[in-house]
Amino acid sequence: VRFRLGLRDDAVAELRAIADAPLGDEPSRRSATSALRQLATWYGEERQLPAQLACWRRILAVAAALADDPLTKESKTMVRELQVLLGPADPVTQPVRPSPLRALVARTASSP
C-alpha cells in the first residue's frame, strides 16, 4: 500500500527489514521470500535490474535452504535471465579486471 501511495522508501525499508530478519524457522524464511519477491517486482517495475537480481539471488539461497524445488527452479531461471540482461554490468559474473584503460580513466578522473 505504501509503495502505491508514493511512499516508496518506507515500503522498501519495511520489506527489507522483513527480508533481513534472521531466517531461523520455516515461517520466517517464507516471510523473507515473500518480501524479497515483492521487492524484486518493484525493482523490476522501476528497471533497477541489479537490485532485482540481488533479490532473486537471495530468494534462491532461501529456496535452497527450504529444499523448495519449484521455488529453486523459478529463482534459478530468474537469476539466469537477469544475468543475461545485465551482461558485463553484473559484478558477480563479470568481476572488474584491471586494465590499462581502466587505470588511465581512474587517473584522469581523480586528477584536479
N, CA, C and O of each residue as an XYZ file, in Angstrom:
448
protein
N       0.831     -1.184      0.000
C       0.000      0.000      0.000
C       0.881      1.255      0.000
O       0.626      2.194     -0.753
N       1.909      1.266      0.839
C       2.794      2.433      0.906
C       3.451      2.718     -0.438
O       3.578      3.871     -0.849
N       3.861      1.668     -1.104
C       4.525      1.839     -2.396
C       3.585      2.523     -3.387
O       3.993      3.443     -4.096
N       2.333      2.076     -3.437
C       1.358      2.637     -4.369
C       0.953      4.062     -3.982
O       0.513      4.836     -4.832
N       1.102      4.407     -2.702
C       0.794      5.759     -2.255
C       1.952      6.727     -2.477
O       1.855      7.911     -2.155
N       3.045      6.213     -3.029
C       4.189      7.068     -3.293
C       5.208      7.085     -2.174
O       6.187      7.828     -2.242
N       4.999      6.285     -1.153
C       5.936      6.208     -0.029
C       6.919      5.068     -0.281
O       7.055      4.155      0.533
N       7.590      5.139     -1.407
C       8.470      4.066     -1.867
C       9.549      3.718     -0.859
O       9.745      2.544     -0.544
N      10.253      4.721     -0.347
C      11.359      4.457      0.574
C      10.885      3.742      1.835
O      11.554      2.831      2.322
N       9.737      4.149      2.362
C       9.186      3.497      3.551
C       8.804      2.051      3.254
O       9.074      1.149      4.048
N       8.171      1.842      2.101
C       7.746      0.491      1.726
C       8.944     -0.426      1.519
O       8.941     -1.569      1.976
N       9.968      0.071      0.833
C      11.171     -0.729      0.590
C      11.874     -1.037      1.910
O      12.328     -2.160      2.127
N      11.964     -0.034      2.794
C      12.614     -0.254      4.094
C      11.870     -1.310      4.910
O      12.492     -2.144      5.569
N      10.550     -1.271      4.865
C       9.752     -2.253      5.604
C       9.989     -3.667      5.077
O      10.168     -4.601      5.858
N       9.992     -3.822      3.761
C      10.222     -5.150      3.186
C      11.659     -5.617      3.417
O      11.897     -6.803      3.646
N      12.605     -4.701      3.357
C      13.996     -5.085      3.629
C      14.162     -5.566      5.065
O      14.914     -6.506      5.323
N      13.465     -4.931      5.997
C      13.537     -5.361      7.399
C      13.013     -6.784      7.544
O      13.584     -7.587      8.281
N      11.935     -7.093      6.846
C      11.396     -8.457      6.886
C      12.379     -9.430      6.246
O      12.643    -10.502      6.790
N      12.919     -9.055      5.092
C      13.842     -9.931      4.361
C      15.159    -10.129      5.105
O      15.788    -11.181      4.986
N      15.579     -9.121      5.872
C      16.861     -9.199      6.572
C      16.757     -9.814      7.964
O      17.771     -9.997      8.637
N      15.545    -10.133      8.397
C      15.366    -10.747      9.717
C      16.042    -12.123      9.730
O      16.190    -12.755      8.685
N      16.449    -12.581     10.914
C      17.068    -13.915     10.994
C      16.150    -14.987     10.403
O      14.937    -14.975     10.609
N      16.757    -15.903      9.671
C      15.993    -16.943      8.973
C      16.017    -18.255      9.745
O      16.385    -19.294      9.198
N      15.630    -18.208     11.003
C      15.716    -19.394     11.842
C      14.738    -20.490     11.484
O      15.143    -21.632     11.265
N      13.457    -20.167     11.419
C      12.458    -21.200     11.181
C      11.834    -21.043      9.799
O      12.051    -20.046      9.110
N      11.051    -22.053      9.411
C      10.467    -22.039      8.069
C       9.509    -20.862      7.850
O       9.556    -20.246      6.785
N       8.641    -20.523      8.816
C       7.760    -19.366      8.572
C       8.534    -18.067      8.323
O       8.126    -17.260      7.488
N       9.632    -17.861      9.028
C      10.403    -16.637      8.801
C      11.068    -16.681      7.423
O      11.221    -15.646      6.773
N      11.456    -17.859      6.985
C      12.039    -17.989      5.643
C      10.985    -17.729      4.568
O      11.268    -17.085      3.558
N       9.779    -18.230      4.788
C       8.688    -17.991      3.833
C       8.341    -16.506      3.786
O       8.081    -15.951      2.718
N       8.342    -15.869      4.960
C       8.062    -14.437      5.030
C       9.138    -13.639      4.293
O       8.831    -12.699      3.560
N      10.392    -14.019      4.494
C      11.501    -13.350      3.806
C      11.380    -13.536      2.300
O      11.626    -12.606      1.533
N      11.004    -14.729      1.881
C      10.845    -14.996      0.453
C       9.751    -14.121     -0.145
O       9.918    -13.571     -1.234
N       8.640    -13.992      0.558
C       7.544    -13.144      0.068
C       7.990    -11.689     -0.033
O       7.693    -11.012     -1.017
N       8.700    -11.214      0.979
C       9.192     -9.831      0.968
C      10.175     -9.612     -0.179
O      10.110     -8.599     -0.875
N      11.082    -10.560     -0.370
C      12.064    -10.446     -1.451
C      11.406    -10.493     -2.826
O      11.820     -9.796     -3.752
N      10.390    -11.313     -2.941
C       9.666    -11.423     -4.205
C       8.990    -10.085     -4.539
O       9.023     -9.630     -5.682
N       8.383     -9.471     -3.528
C       7.735     -8.176     -3.745
C       8.767     -7.107     -4.090
O       8.547     -6.288     -4.982
N       9.887     -7.118     -3.384
C      10.959     -6.165     -3.699
C      11.450     -6.352     -5.134
O      11.647     -5.380     -5.863
N      11.642     -7.591     -5.523
C      12.105     -7.872     -6.888
C      11.110     -7.352     -7.916
O      11.501     -6.819     -8.954
N       9.837     -7.507     -7.626
C       8.806     -6.997     -8.533
C       8.889     -5.481     -8.650
O       8.849     -4.936     -9.754
N       9.005     -4.802     -7.517
C       9.104     -3.340     -7.542
C      10.354     -2.879     -8.275
O      10.308     -1.954     -9.085
N      11.474     -3.537     -7.979
C      12.714     -3.158     -8.661
C      12.587     -3.372    -10.167
O      13.089     -2.572    -10.956
N      11.925     -4.440    -10.557
C      11.712     -4.693    -11.979
C      10.848     -3.620    -12.623
O      11.124     -3.186    -13.741
N       9.799     -3.190    -11.921
C       8.934     -2.132    -12.441
C       9.704     -0.833    -12.627
O       9.404     -0.048    -13.527
N      10.693     -0.610    -11.776
C      11.489      0.612    -11.843
C      12.745      0.445    -12.693
O      13.570      1.355    -12.771
N      12.889     -0.706    -13.324
C      14.039     -1.018    -14.178
C      15.359     -0.985    -13.416
O      16.392     -0.605    -13.966
N      15.321     -1.379    -12.168
C      16.537     -1.471    -11.353
C      16.993     -2.934    -11.356
O      16.858     -3.652    -10.365
N      17.529     -3.341    -12.486
C      17.870     -4.750    -12.690
C      18.917     -5.280    -11.715
O      18.764     -6.412    -11.256
N      19.971     -4.539    -11.368
C      20.920     -5.089    -10.395
C      20.273     -5.392     -9.041
O      20.577     -6.410     -8.419
N      19.390     -4.514     -8.594
C      18.702     -4.748     -7.324
C      17.739     -5.923     -7.447
O      17.607     -6.723     -6.520
N      17.071     -6.027     -8.583
C      16.166     -7.147     -8.814
C      16.937     -8.468     -8.816
O      16.481     -9.461     -8.249
N      18.097     -8.472     -9.449
C      18.933     -9.674     -9.472
C      19.395    -10.050     -8.072
O      19.415    -11.230     -7.723
N      19.762     -9.069     -7.277
C      20.186     -9.344     -5.896
C      19.053    -10.000     -5.103
O      19.290    -10.927     -4.329
N      17.838     -9.523     -5.295
C      16.691    -10.126     -4.600
C      16.502    -11.579     -5.018
O      16.301    -12.452     -4.174
N      16.567    -11.834     -6.323
C      16.371    -13.204     -6.794
C      17.505    -14.131     -6.344
O      17.278    -15.318     -6.111
N      18.705    -13.603     -6.224
C      19.798    -14.434     -5.695
C      19.533    -14.808     -4.236
O      19.815    -15.931     -3.817
N      18.996    -13.876     -3.477
C      18.662    -14.180     -2.079
C      17.502    -15.167     -2.002
O      17.500    -16.061     -1.155
N      16.512    -15.008     -2.889
C      15.397    -15.969     -2.927
C      15.931    -17.361     -3.234
O      15.489    -18.346     -2.643
N      16.876    -17.440     -4.156
C      17.484    -18.734     -4.497
C      18.150    -19.355     -3.274
O      18.019    -20.557     -3.044
N      18.858    -18.555     -2.492
C      19.517    -19.080     -1.293
C      18.500    -19.588     -0.278
O      18.695    -20.643      0.326
N      17.426    -18.847     -0.092
C      16.384    -19.272      0.855
C      15.685    -20.522      0.333
O      15.406    -21.442      1.103
N      15.401    -20.565     -0.961
C      14.746    -21.732     -1.550
C      15.590    -22.987     -1.369
O      15.066    -24.066     -1.090
N      16.891    -22.836     -1.531
C      17.783    -23.987     -1.327
C      17.758    -24.437      0.133
O      17.764    -25.635      0.417
N      17.731    -23.477      1.056
C      17.682    -23.820      2.479
C      16.368    -24.510      2.843
O      16.336    -25.367      3.726
N      15.293    -24.137      2.165
C      13.984    -24.745      2.417
C      13.792    -26.050      1.647
O      12.821    -26.770      1.879
N      14.713    -26.358      0.732
C      14.582    -27.511     -0.158
C      13.278    -27.431     -0.943
O      12.601    -28.436     -1.162
N      12.944    -26.215     -1.360
C      11.733    -25.952     -2.131
C      12.097    -26.014     -3.610
O      12.559    -25.030     -4.188
N      11.883    -27.177     -4.214
C      12.305    -27.387     -5.598
C      11.645    -26.455     -6.607
O      12.345    -25.916     -7.465
N      10.323    -26.238     -6.547
C       9.730    -25.315     -7.521
C      10.276    -23.887     -7.395
O      10.542    -23.229     -8.401
N      10.441    -23.416     -6.159
C      10.972    -22.068     -5.959
C      12.437    -21.993     -6.380
O      12.874    -20.984     -6.932
N      13.186    -23.046     -6.124
C      14.588    -23.089     -6.554
C      14.670    -23.005     -8.072
O      15.485    -22.259     -8.615
N      13.832    -23.763     -8.748
C      13.835    -23.752    -10.214
C      13.443    -22.367    -10.734
O      14.092    -21.840    -11.637
N      12.392    -21.780    -10.172
C      11.959    -20.453    -10.613
C      13.047    -19.405    -10.376
O      13.322    -18.578    -11.246
N      13.658    -19.445     -9.199
C      14.665    -18.428     -8.884
C      15.921    -18.614     -9.729
O      16.544    -17.627    -10.118
N      16.303    -19.839    -10.019
C      17.445    -20.059    -10.909
C      17.167    -19.488    -12.291
O      18.040    -18.872    -12.902
N      15.958    -19.693    -12.778
C      15.575    -19.157    -14.080
C      15.632    -17.636    -14.082
O      16.163    -17.035    -15.016
N      15.090    -17.012    -13.044
C      15.097    -15.546    -12.962
C      16.525    -15.009    -12.863
O      16.858    -14.005    -13.494
N      17.363    -15.673    -12.076
C      18.754    -15.228    -11.947
C      19.463    -15.306    -13.291
O      20.170    -14.376    -13.680
N      19.276    -16.410    -13.995
C      19.917    -16.557    -15.316
C      19.435    -15.481    -16.289
O      20.238    -14.881    -17.004
N      18.124    -15.238    -16.313
C      17.583    -14.236    -17.234
C      18.119    -12.848    -16.916
O      18.481    -12.099    -17.824
N      18.170    -12.503    -15.646
C      18.669    -11.180    -15.265
C      20.165    -11.054    -15.524
O      20.642     -9.978    -15.884
N      20.911    -12.147    -15.345
C      22.339    -12.116    -15.655
C      22.550    -11.835    -17.137
O      23.466    -11.100    -17.505
N      21.712    -12.413    -17.983
C      21.825    -12.169    -19.426
C      21.514    -10.712    -19.730
O      22.215    -10.076    -20.517
N      20.466    -10.182    -19.109
C      20.097     -8.788    -19.347
C      21.174     -7.816    -18.879
O      21.442     -6.809    -19.534
N      21.789     -8.126    -17.741
C      22.805     -7.227    -17.194
C      24.152     -7.392    -17.876
O      24.922     -6.438    -17.982
N      24.434     -8.596    -18.336
C      25.698     -8.852    -19.019
C      26.897     -8.422    -18.198
O      27.029     -8.817    -17.040
N      27.770     -7.619    -18.780
C      29.001     -7.233    -18.087
C      28.777     -6.278    -16.911
O      29.718     -5.991    -16.172
N      27.553     -5.783    -16.724
C      27.272     -4.906    -15.580
C      27.070     -5.695    -14.290
O      26.956     -5.103    -13.217
N      27.025     -7.022    -14.381
C      26.855     -7.864    -13.194
C      28.225     -8.170    -12.602
O      28.995     -8.924    -13.197
N      28.548     -7.595    -11.434
C      29.882     -7.803    -10.866
C      30.131     -9.225    -10.376
O      31.281     -9.605    -10.155
N      29.079    -10.016    -10.202
C      29.270    -11.396     -9.753
C      29.779    -12.264    -10.898
O      30.718    -13.041    -10.725
N      29.164    -12.131    -12.054
C      29.587    -12.964    -13.188
C      30.673    -12.316    -14.025
O      31.378    -13.002    -14.766
N      30.816    -11.011    -13.917
C      31.832    -10.284    -14.684
C      32.624     -9.368    -13.750
O      32.476     -8.148    -13.820
N      33.457     -9.930    -12.884
C      34.192     -9.073    -11.948
C      35.110     -8.101    -12.690
O      35.581     -8.371    -13.794
N      35.340     -6.983    -12.052
C      36.198     -5.953    -12.649
C      37.627     -6.471    -12.709
O      38.175     -6.952    -11.717
N      38.206     -6.364    -13.870
C      39.604     -6.765    -14.051
C      40.421     -5.513    -14.343
O      39.995     -4.660    -15.121
N      41.571     -5.401    -13.733
C      42.406     -4.234    -14.025
C      42.839     -4.242    -15.494
O      43.150     -5.286    -16.067
N      42.847     -3.062    -16.072
C      43.311     -2.937    -17.451
C      43.957     -1.565    -17.593
O      43.674     -0.666    -16.802
N      44.817     -1.394    -18.585
C      45.440     -0.083    -18.792
C      44.407      1.026    -19.018
O      44.587      2.149    -18.546
N      43.340      0.714    -19.729
C      42.310      1.723    -19.973
C      41.628      2.142    -18.667
O      41.423      3.333    -18.433
N      41.276      1.171    -17.815
C      40.657      1.490    -16.527
C      41.594      2.339    -15.681
O      41.154      3.283    -15.024
N      42.871      2.015    -15.691
C      43.847      2.784    -14.907
C      43.933      4.218    -15.416
O      43.981      5.157    -14.622
N      43.953      4.391    -16.734
C      44.010      5.727    -17.317
C      42.760      6.536    -16.960
O      42.858      7.707    -16.594
N      41.602      5.916    -17.067
C      40.352      6.608    -16.738
C      40.326      6.967    -15.261
O      39.887      8.061    -14.905
N      40.784      6.078    -14.399
C      40.818      6.360    -12.957
C      41.751      7.520    -12.649
O      41.409      8.405    -11.865
N      42.927      7.518    -13.264
C      43.875      8.618    -13.037
C      43.300      9.940    -13.535
O      43.410     10.964    -12.862
N      42.695      9.913    -14.701
C      42.109     11.127    -15.273
C      40.975     11.641    -14.408
O      40.859     12.848    -14.195
N      40.147     10.757    -13.911
C      39.011     11.165    -13.097
C      39.444     11.729    -11.746
O      38.771     12.600    -11.194
N      40.546     11.246    -11.218
C      40.978     11.695     -9.890
C      41.933     12.878     -9.933
O      42.204     13.483     -8.895
N      42.451     13.222    -11.110
C      43.371     14.356    -11.196
C      42.601     15.671    -11.196
O      41.512     15.755    -11.764
N      43.174     16.717    -10.547
C      42.467     18.008    -10.466
C      42.437     18.752    -11.762
O      41.876     19.846    -11.833
